[in-house]
Amino acid sequence: MSFKKGQSGNLKGKPKGTLSQKTIAWENLGNFITETGAQRVKSILTTSEPEDFIKYYTILLEYFKPKLGRLESKVESKVEGQLTINVINPTDLDLINKL
């Protein structure tokens, strides 16, 4: 049986839903990381000295909770005197809105 140039040997093609070898390899790696690897990390963290625990914990935490950006505010004012900032409870907003 000879094939024409550009014609596949599998005329029906890959069955729908069949995973590629690359996808299977990635799934296996993901399973290792989330199961076996996670158990090892937990074991390391529970036996670490407090300083090392904090170091490892904060590194791992960044993968689950991204760092929040810092907010810097620079205010230049020519007003002299005292400035008062009142911090209110969000539940008190209803009272303010009614005024």
Sine and cosine of phi, psi and omega as CSV:
sin_phi,cos_phi,sin_psi,cos_psi,sin_omega,cos_omega
0.00,0.00,0.83,-0.55,0.02,-1.00
-0.94,-0.34,0.54,-0.84,-0.01,-1.00
-0.96,-0.27,0.54,-0.84,0.09,-1.00
-0.99,0.17,0.48,-0.88,0.02,-1.00
-0.85,0.53,0.76,-0.64,0.01,-1.00
1.00,0.09,0.01,1.00,-0.01,-1.00
-0.98,-0.21,0.71,-0.70,0.00,-1.00
-0.97,0.24,0.48,-0.87,0.09,-1.00
-0.98,0.22,-0.31,0.95,0.02,-1.00
-0.95,-0.30,1.00,-0.05,-0.10,-0.99
-0.92,0.40,-0.45,0.89,0.03,-1.00
-0.99,0.16,-0.33,0.95,0.00,-1.00
0.98,0.18,-0.03,-1.00,0.00,-1.00
-0.96,0.27,0.72,-0.69,0.02,-1.00
-0.87,0.50,0.60,-0.80,-0.01,-1.00
-0.88,0.48,0.72,-0.69,0.02,-1.00
1.00,-0.01,-0.11,0.99,0.02,-1.00
-0.96,0.29,0.76,-0.65,-0.02,-1.00
-1.00,0.09,0.60,-0.80,0.06,-1.00
-0.97,0.24,0.29,-0.96,0.02,-1.00
-0.88,0.48,-0.59,0.81,0.01,-1.00
-0.91,0.42,-0.69,0.73,0.02,-1.00
-0.89,0.45,-0.67,0.74,0.02,-1.00
-0.89,0.45,-0.67,0.74,0.01,-1.00
-0.89,0.46,-0.68,0.73,0.02,-1.00
-0.90,0.43,-0.64,0.77,0.03,-1.00
-0.90,0.44,-0.66,0.75,0.04,-1.00
-0.89,0.45,-0.67,0.74,0.04,-1.00
-0.89,0.45,-0.69,0.72,0.03,-1.00
-0.87,0.49,-0.65,0.76,0.04,-1.00
-0.90,0.43,-0.66,0.75,0.03,-1.00
-0.88,0.48,-0.72,0.69,-0.04,-1.00
-0.90,0.45,-0.69,0.72,-0.08,-1.00
-0.99,0.14,-0.32,0.95,-0.01,-1.00
-0.95,-0.32,-0.97,0.23,-0.07,-1.00
-0.89,0.45,-0.74,0.67,-0.01,-1.00
-0.89,0.46,-0.64,0.76,-0.01,-1.00
-0.91,0.42,-0.62,0.78,0.03,-1.00
-0.90,0.44,-0.65,0.76,0.00,-1.00
-0.92,0.39,-0.69,0.73,0.02,-1.00
-0.87,0.49,-0.68,0.73,0.02,-1.00
-0.87,0.48,-0.66,0.75,0.02,-1.00
-0.90,0.44,-0.68,0.73,0.01,-1.00
-0.90,0.43,-0.70,0.71,-0.02,-1.00
-0.90,0.44,-0.64,0.77,-0.05,-1.00
-0.95,0.31,-0.37,0.93,-0.01,-1.00
-0.97,-0.23,0.04,1.00,-0.03,-1.00
-0.98,0.21,0.46,-0.89,0.16,-0.99
-0.91,0.41,0.44,-0.90,-0.06,-1.00
-0.80,0.60,-0.67,0.74,-0.02,-1.00
-0.91,0.42,-0.68,0.74,0.02,-1.00
-0.93,0.37,-0.62,0.78,0.03,-1.00
-0.84,0.54,-0.75,0.66,-0.01,-1.00
-0.87,0.49,-0.67,0.74,0.00,-1.00
-0.88,0.48,-0.78,0.62,-0.02,-1.00
-0.91,0.42,-0.66,0.75,-0.04,-1.00
-0.88,0.47,-0.71,0.70,-0.02,-1.00
-0.93,0.38,-0.55,0.84,0.06,-1.00
-0.91,0.41,-0.73,0.68,0.00,-1.00
-0.92,0.40,-0.59,0.81,-0.05,-1.00
-0.86,0.51,-0.54,0.84,-0.01,-1.00
-0.88,0.48,-0.42,0.91,0.01,-1.00
-0.98,0.18,-0.30,0.95,-0.01,-1.00
-0.96,-0.28,-0.57,0.82,0.01,-1.00
-0.78,-0.62,0.97,-0.26,-0.03,-1.00
-0.89,0.45,0.47,-0.88,0.02,-1.00
-0.90,0.43,0.60,-0.80,0.09,-1.00
-1.00,0.04,0.64,-0.77,0.04,-1.00
-0.95,0.32,0.50,-0.87,0.04,-1.00
-0.99,0.15,0.58,-0.82,0.04,-1.00
-0.94,-0.35,0.88,-0.47,0.02,-1.00
-0.91,-0.41,0.65,-0.76,-0.01,-1.00
-0.75,-0.67,0.78,-0.62,0.04,-1.00
-0.89,-0.46,0.87,-0.50,-0.04,-1.00
-0.88,-0.47,0.82,-0.57,0.08,-1.00
-0.94,-0.35,0.78,-0.63,-0.05,-1.00
-0.69,-0.72,0.62,-0.79,0.06,-1.00
-0.98,-0.20,0.08,1.00,0.01,-1.00
-0.99,0.17,0.77,-0.64,0.02,-1.00
-0.98,-0.17,0.49,-0.87,0.03,-1.00
0.84,-0.55,-0.29,-0.96,-0.08,-1.00
-0.99,-0.15,0.66,-0.75,0.04,-1.00
-0.93,-0.36,0.76,-0.64,0.01,-1.00
-0.91,-0.42,0.78,-0.62,0.06,-1.00
-0.89,-0.45,0.86,-0.52,0.02,-1.00
-0.98,-0.19,0.81,-0.59,0.06,-1.00
-0.99,-0.16,0.81,-0.58,-0.05,-1.00
-0.92,-0.40,0.40,-0.92,0.07,-1.00
-0.97,0.25,0.72,-0.70,-0.01,-1.00
-0.83,0.55,-0.44,0.90,0.01,-1.00
-0.95,0.32,-0.32,0.95,0.04,-1.00
-0.99,0.17,-0.11,0.99,-0.01,-1.00
-0.89,0.46,-0.55,0.84,0.03,-1.00
-0.86,0.51,-0.65,0.76,0.02,-1.00
-0.91,0.42,-0.65,0.76,-0.01,-1.00
-0.93,0.37,-0.65,0.76,-0.02,-1.00
-0.91,0.41,-0.45,0.89,-0.01,-1.00
-0.97,0.22,-0.32,0.95,-0.02,-1.00
-0.95,0.33,0.00,0.00,0.00,0.00
